Amino acid sequence: MTLMKFQNIMSNEIAKRVFVTRPPEPPANILIGDPLKSVYIGTTKMFKVPFTWTYANLTNPHIAIVGITGSGKSYFVKTFLVRANYVWGTSAVIVDWAGEYKAWVKQSGGTIVSLGKGAYINIMDLSGMKPLDRVKQIMNSFELLTDISDFPEQKRLTEEAIEQAYTNMGFNVSEKPLAGKEAPTLKDVITLFQEKLQDGTYEYPAELENAIYRLRQFAREGEDYFARKSTIDLGQLASSGLVDIDLSGLPDERFRALAALFILQTLKEKMRFEGWSESKGLKTIVVLDEAWKVASDNRSDAITIVREGRKYQFGLIVASQNPTDINEAIFSNVGTTFILRIKFEKFINYIQGSLNFSDFIRSEITKFGVGQAAVEMAFQTAIRFPETFILEKIYGEEPLSVYNIELNGVLTQAEIAANIISREYQFETNEFKNILIEYKFSAEDINAIIGEFDQKSRNVGIIDLLVLFRQFGMNSNDMVRFLKGLGIDDSLISRIITRVGKNG
């Protein structure tokens, strides 16, 4: 005979007991895909399960990557593009804002297009489009980059002049052009404005003068990167393997953004023209890294690629240090989000609010080292397991070498005890070198700085590093900018700079 025994148990005792719960990872059969149809990323932290990525069960093939400088973003992008090419034969077009990928693409045998350094794009090229459609795209770009929307008459005049320039070159603006027919340029549009101004019959000459001034920003001699005959065919580049569109030679953000917008517009049209192919898994991936102006505005064609890309087998990768730079329409609709190391609480708040992951995942993100990531996947159908999980490390095509900058020597005991300030900052090798290039260090200086790290087992104190930077010519303002880039607050920066002065 079985006896039942009843007990009075306090709630605090129940809390100590272990219950079987759903682990914060998808099951292995979801994480491990067919190696011939998926991209290997790394292993999960909890159960050490190999994670291979495929878009087959996801809402779309698009990816958002967020993480501070040195967290491993570009390392991940390079790894992903190489493996996607192995698996699907995928081509990649990198819209490279700062020239960060140029050396790697060259080493990999890819194509480099250096705008502002000998390469030109005529933004009035049609690439098989009807002139009327290209006019709308050009006007959309000007609305994003200039104040033309505030001046309806100038907007009307500009749109009409662009249409007239096509007509003058023999195009029917409502029909697709014949192959090989040369398009007009912005200089032709400006000429039309000037002729209208000289005619003297237009009753608002100031509107014409201002419209001319706005267009001339992109057509001045020496800065006419988009007002000359194109030296490249973007339509061909989309299927040419690995391509880096290097924008670092352009003079400012407006020029870079105009180039990026035109590239996206052309790729979007090619995407639509080619349509779906049963034999091709993922035809082309477009990479936007730190292209905040292009990725943040709802009128950008990046949004269109996110919404339509899956049915045309086009993927978009958007990477940024600041998740608020990524338009909500992109961030909330990508099939996969990789969250690397993030320092600012407001950014973590934004991501957690958007993706709705647990406080456990949040606490893990704040402790990430280089190459660690949280992964959020949006599946096509309802699931009974967590969509967000932790990767122990991203494994690339080459070892992930890490350099550490230590702050222990400048932190007070109270700050160390409170654990509210990071004791070290980590950088993947190539990302660290790119930062040094950004601060105008020569190749010899960079080798000397890297050599200093290597001599000290890749661990250097922040004071020693800044003293070394100063020996190679870095000024105090750039030191402050470097420290702010690490996410260090002003009071600690002041203390560090004072110490550097004393140690100099």
Sequence and secondary structure as in RCSB ss.txt:
>XXXX:A:sequence
MTLMKFQNIMSNEIAKRVFVTRPPEPPANILIGDPLKSVYIGTTKMFKVPFTWTYANLTNPHIAIVGITGSGKSY
FVKTFLVRANYVWGTSAVIVDWAGEYKAWVKQSGGTIVSLGKGAYINIMDLSGMKPLDRVKQIMNSFELLTDISD
FPEQKRLTEEAIEQAYTNMGFNVSEKPLAGKEAPTLKDVITLFQEKLQDGTYEYPAELENAIYRLRQFAREGEDY
FARKSTIDLGQLASSGLVDIDLSGLPDERFRALAALFILQTLKEKMRFEGWSESKGLKTIVVLDEAWKVASDNRS
DAITIVREGRKYQFGLIVASQNPTDINEAIFSNVGTTFILRIKFEKFINYIQGSLNFSDFIRSEITKFGVGQAAV
EMAFQTAIRFPETFILEKIYGEEPLSVYNIELNGVLTQAEIAANIISREYQFETNEFKNILIEYKFSAEDINAII
GEFDQKSRNVGIIDLLVLFRQFGMNSNDMVRFLKGLGIDDSLISRIITRVGKNG
>XXXX:A:secstr
          HHHHTTS      SS  HHHHS  TTSSEEEEEETTT  EEEE STTBS S EEEE  TTSSHHH
HHHHHHHHHHHHH  EEEEEETTSSSHHHHHHTT EEEEBTTTB   TT  TT  HHHHHHHHHHHHHHHSSGGG
 HHHHHHHHHHHHHHHHHTT  TTS   TT     HHHHHHHHHHHHHH   S HHHHHHHHHHHHTTTSTT  T
TSS  SS HHHHTTSSEEEEE TTSSSHHHHHHHHHHHHHHHHHHHHHH   TT S  EEEEEES HHHHH TTS
HHHHHHHHHHHHTEEEEEEES GGGS HHHHTT SEEEE     HHHHHHHHHHH   HHHHHHHTT  TT EEE
EE BSS  SS SEEEEEEE  SS   EEEEE GGGS HHHHHHT S SEEEEEHHHHHHHHHHTT  HHHHHHHH
HHHHHTTTEEEHHHHHHHHHHTT  HHHHHHHHHHTT  HHHHHHHHHHHHHH 
